[in-house]
Amino acid sequence: MLDQWLGVFVPAGTPPPIIARLNAEIGKALADPAIRGSFLQQAQEPIGGSAAQFSGLVHADSAKYERLVKELNIKAN
């Protein structure tokens, strides 16, 4: 199964209070019925979560696809 996800990235070294504020505001936006409805109409489920959860997802997916590229011997053109 292949999941698609969307997320927001910030530059390395962004102060934690700024990351927390962005995450809180994005969480509020995802809870807004109009925004949530727009995502759902596009067959996308708005989930939200913490910056640490998103970081874990990104790192896990990167490791998974790195392993697959090696196992399947996929080469760049």
C-alpha positions as CSV (number, residue, x, y, z in Angstrom):
1,M,0.0,0.0,0.0
2,L,1.2,3.5,-0.8
3,D,0.0,6.4,1.3
4,Q,0.2,10.0,0.1
5,W,0.7,12.7,2.7
6,L,1.1,16.4,2.6
7,G,3.1,18.4,5.2
8,V,4.7,21.6,6.0
9,F,8.5,21.8,6.4
10,V,10.5,24.6,8.0
11,P,14.3,25.4,7.6
12,A,16.6,23.5,10.0
13,G,17.2,25.5,13.1
14,T,13.7,27.1,13.2
15,P,13.1,27.9,16.9
16,P,10.8,25.4,18.6
17,P,8.2,28.1,19.6
18,I,7.8,29.0,16.0
19,I,7.3,25.4,15.0
20,A,4.8,24.9,17.8
21,R,2.8,28.0,16.8
22,L,2.8,26.9,13.1
23,N,1.7,23.5,14.1
24,A,-1.1,24.9,16.4
25,E,-2.4,27.2,13.6
26,I,-2.3,24.4,11.0
27,G,-4.2,22.2,13.5
28,K,-6.9,24.8,13.9
29,A,-7.2,25.2,10.1
30,L,-7.6,21.4,9.7
31,A,-10.3,21.4,12.2
32,D,-12.3,24.2,10.4
33,P,-15.3,22.5,8.8
34,A,-14.9,24.3,5.4
35,I,-11.2,23.4,5.1
36,R,-11.8,19.9,6.3
37,G,-14.6,19.5,3.8
38,S,-12.4,20.7,1.0
39,F,-9.8,18.1,1.8
40,L,-12.4,15.4,2.1
41,Q,-14.0,16.4,-1.3
42,Q,-10.5,15.7,-2.8
43,A,-10.4,12.3,-1.2
44,Q,-7.8,13.5,1.3
45,E,-8.2,12.9,5.0
46,P,-6.9,15.8,7.1
47,I,-5.2,14.3,10.2
48,G,-2.8,16.8,11.7
49,G,-0.5,15.8,14.6
50,S,2.7,16.9,16.2
51,A,5.9,18.0,14.5
52,A,7.6,15.0,16.1
53,Q,5.0,12.6,14.6
54,F,5.4,14.1,11.2
55,S,9.2,13.9,11.4
56,G,8.9,10.3,12.4
57,L,6.6,9.6,9.4
58,V,9.0,11.4,7.0
59,H,12.0,9.5,8.3
60,A,10.2,6.1,8.2
61,D,9.0,6.6,4.7
62,S,12.5,7.7,3.6
63,A,14.0,4.6,5.0
64,K,11.4,2.4,3.5
65,Y,11.8,3.8,0.0
66,E,15.6,3.8,0.3
67,R,15.4,0.1,1.1
68,L,13.1,-0.6,-1.8
69,V,15.3,1.3,-4.3
70,K,18.3,-0.9,-3.2
71,E,16.3,-4.2,-3.2
72,L,14.8,-3.5,-6.6
73,N,18.1,-2.1,-7.9
74,I,16.4,1.0,-9.2
75,K,18.8,3.4,-11.0
76,A,18.3,7.1,-11.8
77,N,18.4,8.0,-15.5
